[in-house]
Amino acid sequence: MSIKYRDEIKNIEPYVPGKPIEDVKKEFNIEKVIKLASNENPLGCSPKVKEAIIKALDKLSIYPDGNNTELKKALAKKHNVEVDNVLPSSGLDEMIVLIANTFIEKDDEVIMGDITFPRYLQATEIMGGRPVVVPLKNFSFDLDGILERITLRTKIIWICNPNNPTGTMITERDLIGFLDKVPSNILVVLDEAYKEYVTRQDYPHNSVEFINKYKNLLVMRTFSKAYGLAGLRVAYTIGDKEVLQYINRVRGPFNVNALAQVAAVAALEDEDFLKKTYDTNLQGKNYLYKEFDKLNLQYVPSETNHILVNVGRNGQEVFIEMQKRGVIIRPMAGNFIRISIGTMEENRFFIENLKEVLNKGQ
Ligand SMILES: *Cc1c(COP(=O)(O)O)cnc(C)c1O
C-alpha cells in the first residue's frame, strides 16, 4: 500500500531550473563556463547589500521580523503607498503560490498566456483550478483574447509585463483599457519582475498607482532580477489592503528570512547600482541585436534582460552544443532559445560560440 497523494498533483511537471555552472564544468570537464540561462544580474548585487548582510550576521539565532517592518516601511515610502498596501514574500515564486492558495477553489478558471512564466499554470493546477490558456499574438499578450475568455467562473488573470520569455510588453494605454473592462470580482495579477529594465516610455511605469482605482489589481515586483538578489529570495506585492490581508493569513509567519530583509532595504538605497544594471543591459541588448542581425537570426525585441531568438535549428540541440563550449542558455520550444543578457565579455563569448555551433564562423 502506498500513501495517497492529491489527484491535482498527478499531471504537474516539476519546474526545471537553469543548469548550475558547477555541474556543467564537471560534466564536460571545462574550466570556463558562463550561465546566461536564468535572467540573473551579471553584475552581482550592490556592495551596500553585502555590508548590510555582514552586519546582520550576528543575529542569525533570532527569528526574522515576521512583519517585515523595515522592509515594508522602505517599500511604502518608495511607492508612495501605505505600509498595509505592501506584502513582502520569499520571492515571487512564493507569492504566486500564496495567491493561488488564497483564492483558487476547485474548478475556478484562471486565465494566462500560453508562453509565459510557468508557475502560474502549476500553482493553478496544484489548487485544482482550471487553466484557461490564451495564445500570445505576435509574441505579446492578447488582451482582447483574454477578455473574451472571461466567464462567471473566472477567478484570476495573470499578466506578465514585460513577459518572460518573450520580452514583450503591454502599454499603459492598453493596460488601462483592459482593467476598465475586467469585472471587479476577478483578481488581476501584474507580474513586473523585469520592470526595471523597461526602456519604452509608453510602459505603465506608474502601475502601482492604479491600485487606488482597481481594488482587484495586484502588482508584483522582485529583488531577484535587476537588484541581483536571486539567491536570497525576496520580492513584494502591492495592492488593496483587504486583498493583501487574506494572502497574509496564508503565508508562513517568517517567510522572508532575516538576511533577505536587510539586504532588500539596502538594495533600495543604491540607485546607482540599478542605473549601472540598466545601462549594462541596454548596451548588451544592442550589441546582441546587431550580432543577431549579422547572423540573419530572428529575435523578439525585448524590454527585459533576456531575448528570445530563433536560431534556425532545434533549441535543445543548440543548448547541448553550447554547453559543451561552456555557455549555458535556455532551450525553448522549436527553434527558439532564450538568452539572458550578460556582461559585454559574456555576450561576446556567447556570440563567438553561437557562430561555431551554427557553422556561421567567418
Ligand atoms: C524570475 C521570475 C519570477 C520569480 O522571481 P523570484 O522573485 O525570484 O521568485 C517571477 N516572475 C517572472 C516573470 C520571472 O521571470
The ligand as a Gaussian input file, in Angstrom:
#p B3LYP/6-31G(d) Opt

LIG

0 1
 C       12.144000      35.265000     -12.251000
 C       10.685000      35.462000     -12.309000
 C        9.891000      35.330000     -11.182000
 C       10.400000      34.741000      -9.911000
 O       11.040000      35.663000      -9.184000
 P       11.527000      35.332000      -7.708000
 O       11.226000      36.596000      -7.002000
 O       12.980000      35.029000      -7.842000
 O       10.767000      34.161000      -7.190000
 C        8.550000      35.654000     -11.263000
 N        8.012000      36.048000     -12.418000
 C        8.741000      36.157000     -13.540000
 C        8.099000      36.601000     -14.781000
 C       10.091000      35.850000     -13.521000
 O       10.796000      35.882000     -14.635000

